[in-house]
């Protein structure tokens, strides 16, 4: 199977450029007060993911507005800057194909508020076994297009099952800023696939054919995570996962990495 070229390097550069230390103490109450941190950590241990977070809609609107007017880039080495509204059927104004478009400056007051939330940090502490020291932020669009799958892969859109190899123990948190379903780029995670991989998989590739993933973890193991604006979930990066290509409307996601 063809794989996105330098995908890991691209994401590492984005996260590395947008990583910041976490505060020692929190000055504001949690946005997710009442969301059970211990239960979430236990679900992560058992299933590799946990859903059910919900951002307040005013923050969702602030993040959406920020991402709509801030320049984007296809990848860190690309000099072209464009706003998401300038992308037409998956192509930038210069004619370059767009699988995903990273907001160049992902930080804004609302993103800062979410990324330093006490409940998210506590879940990460319980799951990782220590208090995370840093959080990296990635805010990116997946625009609707009719691009062929191979072009999507070459553009770094992860439409194939894979797991992420992180340099440090990490926990991901995702928020659908636009909402997502089968037709708008839902995230698909494979339950229980975060546990140690068999050697044939470890020795081959982090990207695996769907048939091999389903044979290993069961036909009922993939979970399509759908939700409206502000819906969120947590995931161990070692889980096999992928994104469905958006066909109905653009997808905007805020991704946090605690490490």
Order of alpha helices (4+ residues) and beta strands (2+ residues): alpha-beta-alpha-beta-alpha-beta-beta-alpha-alpha-beta-alpha-beta-beta-alpha-alpha-beta-beta-beta-beta
